[in-house]
Amino acid sequence: MIKITPIGSSSAGNAYHVTDGQTDLLLEAGVRYKDMQRALNYKMSGIAGCLITHEHGDHVKYASDVMRAGIDVFCSKGTAAAAGLEGHRVAQIAAGTTFTIDTWTILPFRVEHDVEEPLGFLMANKAGEKMLFATDTYYVRYRFNGLTHIMIECNYSEVIVERNIQSAPEELRPQLISRSRRLLRSHFSLENVKGFFQKNDMSRVQEIWLLHLSDANSDEEMFKREIQGLTGAIVRVANR
């Protein structure tokens, strides 16, 4: 059975622990290794690998520490080059090419972000469970069947962004508008996440984790309420 443990989920740092009961994985390495150890009660020896989506520091900053601990890091060629990741612990992977880590079968896929070669991951285990991991993207172009678990960015609401702009002092509005333009080009909004769910097979989904919520442009309770009402699944918000 898939168990998901968020370690960090914000612009300050992202990392998650996922296990199917047999093989443990890290997703992202943007949190200090000591904090990862503490969050997992120092049980790091069984971690079989670390998947990294892209080169921004809040996702990859501590990948070298993870590798020094004897854990292989899996990322795209573009991410490895942009982040300066080298050595025998770096496994370069490509969108559309399936690979395995013990009991997990993993299919990387392209996502939309302002970096070199970002990836999302479709992960299946031998028990028939299937998990989607997608973060730091404003759109997912693919459709998925048979998902049981979803970990997905839900960074902001367009309504809250607009409200914040309108309520700000006039001299600050140009700066907020500029920031909002980057949000639209690089991060998943509540509105787009809901659209994604409506276009995908949600019949087997048991649990949804909302990731990387903005401090200023999100509303945790509203996001949970709206997505649970739409999907009928258990909805959780990763700690920020």
VEXMIPA-632532 format. One record per residue (C-alpha): z, y, x; residue in three letters. Coordinates in steps of 0.25 Angstrom, whole numbers. Last residue first. Example, Ala and Ser with C-alpha at 12.3 -4.5 7.8 and 13.67 -1.06 7.14 Angstrom:
+-------+-------+-------+-----+
|    pz |    py |    px | res |
+-------+-------+-------+-----+
|    29 |    -4 |    55 | SER |
|    31 |   -18 |    49 | ALA |
+-------+-------+-------+-----+
This chain:
+-------+-------+-------+-----+
|    pz |    py |    px | res |
+-------+-------+-------+-----+
|    15 |    96 |    19 | ARG |
|    19 |    83 |    12 | ASN |
|     8 |    75 |     6 | ALA |
|     7 |    77 |    -9 | VAL |
|     8 |    65 |   -18 | ARG |
|    -1 |    61 |   -30 | VAL |
|     1 |    48 |   -38 | ILE |
|   -12 |    45 |   -45 | ALA |
|   -16 |    49 |   -59 | GLY |
|   -28 |    56 |   -53 | THR |
|   -29 |    70 |   -60 | LEU |
|   -15 |    72 |   -65 | GLY |
|   -10 |    67 |   -51 | GLN |
|   -19 |    77 |   -45 | ILE |
|   -15 |    89 |   -53 | GLU |
|     0 |    86 |   -52 | ARG |
|     0 |    84 |   -37 | LYS |
|    -8 |    96 |   -34 | PHE |
|     1 |   104 |   -44 | MET |
|    13 |    99 |   -37 | GLU |
|     8 |   102 |   -23 | GLU |
|     3 |   116 |   -26 | ASP |
|    -7 |   120 |   -15 | SER |
|   -13 |   133 |    -8 | ASN |
|    -1 |   138 |     0 | ALA |
|     4 |   126 |     7 | ASP |
|    -9 |   118 |     7 | SER |
|    -8 |   104 |     3 | LEU |
|   -13 |    94 |    14 | HIS |
|   -13 |    81 |     7 | LEU |
|   -12 |    76 |    -8 | LEU |
|    -8 |    61 |    -8 | TRP |
|   -14 |    53 |   -19 | ILE |
|    -9 |    39 |   -24 | GLU |
|   -13 |    28 |   -32 | GLN |
|   -28 |    30 |   -33 | VAL |
|   -35 |    18 |   -40 | ARG |
|   -43 |    25 |   -50 | SER |
|   -45 |    37 |   -42 | MET |
|   -60 |    35 |   -40 | ASP |
|   -65 |    49 |   -35 | ASN |
|   -72 |    61 |   -41 | LYS |
|   -60 |    66 |   -49 | GLN |
|   -51 |    64 |   -36 | PHE |
|   -60 |    73 |   -28 | PHE |
|   -60 |    84 |   -39 | GLY |
|   -45 |    84 |   -39 | LYS |
|   -46 |    85 |   -23 | VAL |
|   -56 |    97 |   -25 | ASN |
|   -47 |   105 |   -34 | GLU |
|   -34 |   102 |   -26 | LEU |
|   -42 |   107 |   -14 | SER |
|   -46 |   100 |    -2 | PHE |
|   -47 |   107 |    11 | HIS |
|   -58 |   112 |    21 | SER |
|   -68 |   122 |    14 | ARG |
|   -60 |   127 |     3 | LEU |
|   -48 |   128 |    12 | LEU |
|   -56 |   136 |    21 | ARG |
|   -60 |   146 |    10 | ARG |
|   -46 |   147 |     6 | SER |
|   -42 |   152 |    20 | ARG |
|   -52 |   163 |    19 | SER |
|   -48 |   167 |     5 | ILE |
|   -33 |   168 |    10 | LEU |
|   -37 |   177 |    21 | GLN |
|   -45 |   186 |    12 | PRO |
|   -33 |   186 |     2 | ARG |
|   -23 |   191 |    12 | LEU |
|   -26 |   206 |    10 | GLU |
|   -26 |   205 |    -5 | GLU |
|   -12 |   199 |    -6 | PRO |
|   -12 |   185 |   -10 | ALA |
|   -11 |   181 |   -25 | SER |
|   -26 |   179 |   -27 | GLN |
|   -27 |   171 |   -14 | ILE |
|   -16 |   162 |   -18 | ASN |
|   -21 |   159 |   -32 | ARG |
|   -35 |   156 |   -26 | GLU |
|   -29 |   146 |   -16 | VAL |
|   -20 |   140 |   -28 | ILE |
|   -32 |   138 |   -37 | VAL |
|   -40 |   132 |   -26 | GLU |
|   -29 |   122 |   -24 | SER |
|   -25 |   117 |   -10 | TYR |
|   -24 |   106 |     0 | ASN |
|   -26 |    94 |    -7 | CYS |
|   -30 |    84 |     4 | GLU |
|   -31 |    70 |     0 | ILE |
|   -23 |    57 |     2 | MET |
|   -28 |    47 |    -8 | ILE |
|   -23 |    33 |   -11 | HIS |
|   -29 |    21 |   -20 | THR |
|   -44 |    25 |   -18 | LEU |
|   -53 |    15 |   -25 | GLY |
|   -66 |    23 |   -24 | ASN |
|   -69 |    35 |   -16 | PHE |
|   -79 |    47 |   -17 | ARG |
|   -84 |    55 |    -5 | TYR |
|   -86 |    70 |    -3 | ARG |
|   -72 |    74 |    -1 | VAL |
|   -70 |    89 |    -1 | TYR |
|   -62 |   100 |     5 | TYR |
|   -57 |    92 |    16 | THR |
|   -44 |    92 |    24 | ASP |
|   -39 |    79 |    19 | THR |
|   -44 |    66 |    14 | ALA |
|   -37 |    52 |    15 | PHE |
|   -42 |    42 |     4 | LEU |
|   -34 |    29 |     3 | MET |
|   -39 |    15 |    -2 | LYS |
|   -30 |     3 |    -5 | GLU |
|   -36 |   -11 |    -6 | GLY |
|   -24 |   -18 |     1 | ALA |
|   -33 |   -19 |    14 | LYS |
|   -33 |    -4 |    16 | ASN |
|   -43 |     7 |    13 | ALA |
|   -43 |    21 |    19 | MET |
|   -54 |    32 |    16 | LEU |
|   -52 |    43 |    26 | PHE |
|   -56 |    58 |    27 | GLY |
|   -63 |    64 |    39 | LEU |
|   -66 |    77 |    46 | PRO |
|   -77 |    78 |    57 | GLU |
|   -77 |    92 |    63 | GLU |
|   -68 |   101 |    55 | VAL |
|   -69 |   110 |    43 | ASP |
|   -66 |    99 |    32 | HIS |
|   -75 |    91 |    23 | GLU |
|   -72 |    76 |    23 | VAL |
|   -80 |    65 |    29 | ARG |
|   -75 |    50 |    27 | PHE |
|   -67 |    40 |    35 | PRO |
|   -66 |    26 |    30 | LEU |
|   -54 |    18 |    34 | ILE |
|   -50 |     4 |    32 | THR |
|   -35 |     2 |    34 | TRP |
|   -28 |   -11 |    37 | THR |
|   -29 |   -10 |    52 | ASP |
|   -37 |     3 |    55 | ILE |
|   -51 |     2 |    50 | THR |
|   -64 |     9 |    51 | PHE |
|   -74 |    14 |    41 | THR |
|   -86 |    23 |    45 | THR |
|   -90 |    34 |    35 | GLY |
|   -84 |    46 |    42 | ALA |
|   -82 |    42 |    57 | ALA |
|   -70 |    37 |    66 | ILE |
|   -66 |    41 |    80 | GLN |
|   -54 |    33 |    85 | ALA |
|   -45 |    41 |    94 | VAL |
|   -34 |    33 |   101 | ARG |
|   -43 |    30 |   113 | HIS |
|   -43 |    44 |   117 | GLY |
|   -47 |    58 |   111 | GLU |
|   -44 |    67 |   100 | LEU |
|   -48 |    82 |   103 | GLY |
|   -46 |    86 |    89 | ALA |
|   -61 |    91 |    87 | ALA |
|   -66 |    78 |    94 | ALA |
|   -58 |    68 |    87 | ALA |
|   -61 |    75 |    74 | THR |
|   -76 |    75 |    76 | GLY |
|   -75 |    60 |    80 | LYS |
|   -68 |    57 |    67 | SER |
|   -53 |    52 |    67 | CYS |
|   -45 |    40 |    69 | PHE |
|   -32 |    41 |    78 | VAL |
|   -26 |    29 |    85 | ASP |
|   -11 |    28 |    86 | ILE |
|    -4 |    26 |    99 | GLY |
|     6 |    37 |    99 | ALA |
|    -3 |    45 |   108 | ARG |
|   -13 |    44 |    97 | MET |
|    -4 |    50 |    87 | VAL |
|     0 |    61 |    97 | ASP |
|   -15 |    64 |    99 | SER |
|   -17 |    65 |    84 | ALA |
|    -6 |    76 |    83 | TYR |
|   -15 |    88 |    79 | LYS |
|   -25 |    80 |    70 | VAL |
|   -23 |    83 |    56 | HIS |
|   -16 |    97 |    56 | ASP |
|   -24 |   100 |    69 | GLY |
|   -37 |    99 |    62 | HIS |
|   -46 |    88 |    68 | GLU |
|   -50 |    80 |    56 | HIS |
|   -46 |    68 |    47 | THR |
|   -37 |    60 |    57 | ILE |
|   -33 |    45 |    54 | LEU |
|   -22 |    39 |    63 | CYS |
|   -20 |    25 |    66 | GLY |
|   -13 |    12 |    66 | ALA |
|     1 |    17 |    63 | ILE |
|    11 |     6 |    65 | GLY |
|    18 |    12 |    77 | SER |
|    22 |    25 |    70 | MET |
|    34 |    22 |    63 | LYS |
|    42 |    34 |    67 | TYR |
|    48 |    36 |    54 | ASN |
|    34 |    40 |    48 | LEU |
|    37 |    54 |    46 | ALA |
|    45 |    55 |    60 | ARG |
|    33 |    49 |    67 | GLN |
|    23 |    58 |    60 | MET |
|    32 |    70 |    64 | ASP |
|    32 |    66 |    78 | LYS |
|    17 |    65 |    78 | TYR |
|    16 |    79 |    74 | ARG |
|     7 |    80 |    61 | VAL |
|    -8 |    82 |    61 | GLY |
|   -11 |    68 |    64 | ALA |
|   -19 |    63 |    52 | GLU |
|   -18 |    50 |    44 | LEU |
|    -9 |    41 |    50 | LEU |
|   -11 |    26 |    48 | LEU |
|    -2 |    14 |    45 | ASP |
|    -7 |     0 |    43 | THR |
|     0 |   -11 |    35 | GLN |
|     6 |    -5 |    23 | GLY |
|    -6 |     4 |    19 | ASP |
|    -1 |    15 |    27 | THR |
|    -3 |    30 |    28 | VAL |
|     4 |    40 |    36 | HIS |
|    -1 |    55 |    35 | TYR |
|    -2 |    67 |    44 | ALA |
|    -6 |    81 |    42 | ASN |
|    -1 |    94 |    49 | GLY |
|     3 |   108 |    47 | ALA |
|    -9 |   110 |    38 | SER |
|    -2 |   100 |    28 | SER |
|     1 |    86 |    26 | SER |
|    11 |    80 |    35 | GLY |
|    17 |    66 |    36 | ILE |
|    12 |    60 |    23 | PRO |
|    15 |    46 |    21 | THR |
|     5 |    37 |    13 | ILE |
|     8 |    23 |     9 | LYS |
|    -4 |    14 |     5 | ILE |
|     0 |     0 |     0 | MET |
+-------+-------+-------+-----+
